[in-house]
Amino acid sequence: MSTPHADAQLAAVDDIDSAAAGTYDTPLGITNPPIDELLDRASSKYALVIYAAKRARQINDYYNQLGDGI
């Protein structure tokens, strides 16, 4: 069972979230890079997949080391 005070807080948070949703531009170059520009740097789409997989493993290993305390 929720209280009226808790409902008012949730409503206030919803208002903030919906108002802030369109206040910044999404960075397109990092989150959605154009495939043509990436293919200029690699020999094929397959090579891009290999590079991405290696980078993902590096990031994963880094965060695993942080969790292990190394």
Secondary structure, DSSP 8 states (H G I E B T S, - for coil): ---HHHHHHHHHHHHHHHHHTTSS---HHHHS--HHHHHHHSS-HHHHHHHHHHHHHHHHHHHHHHHHT-
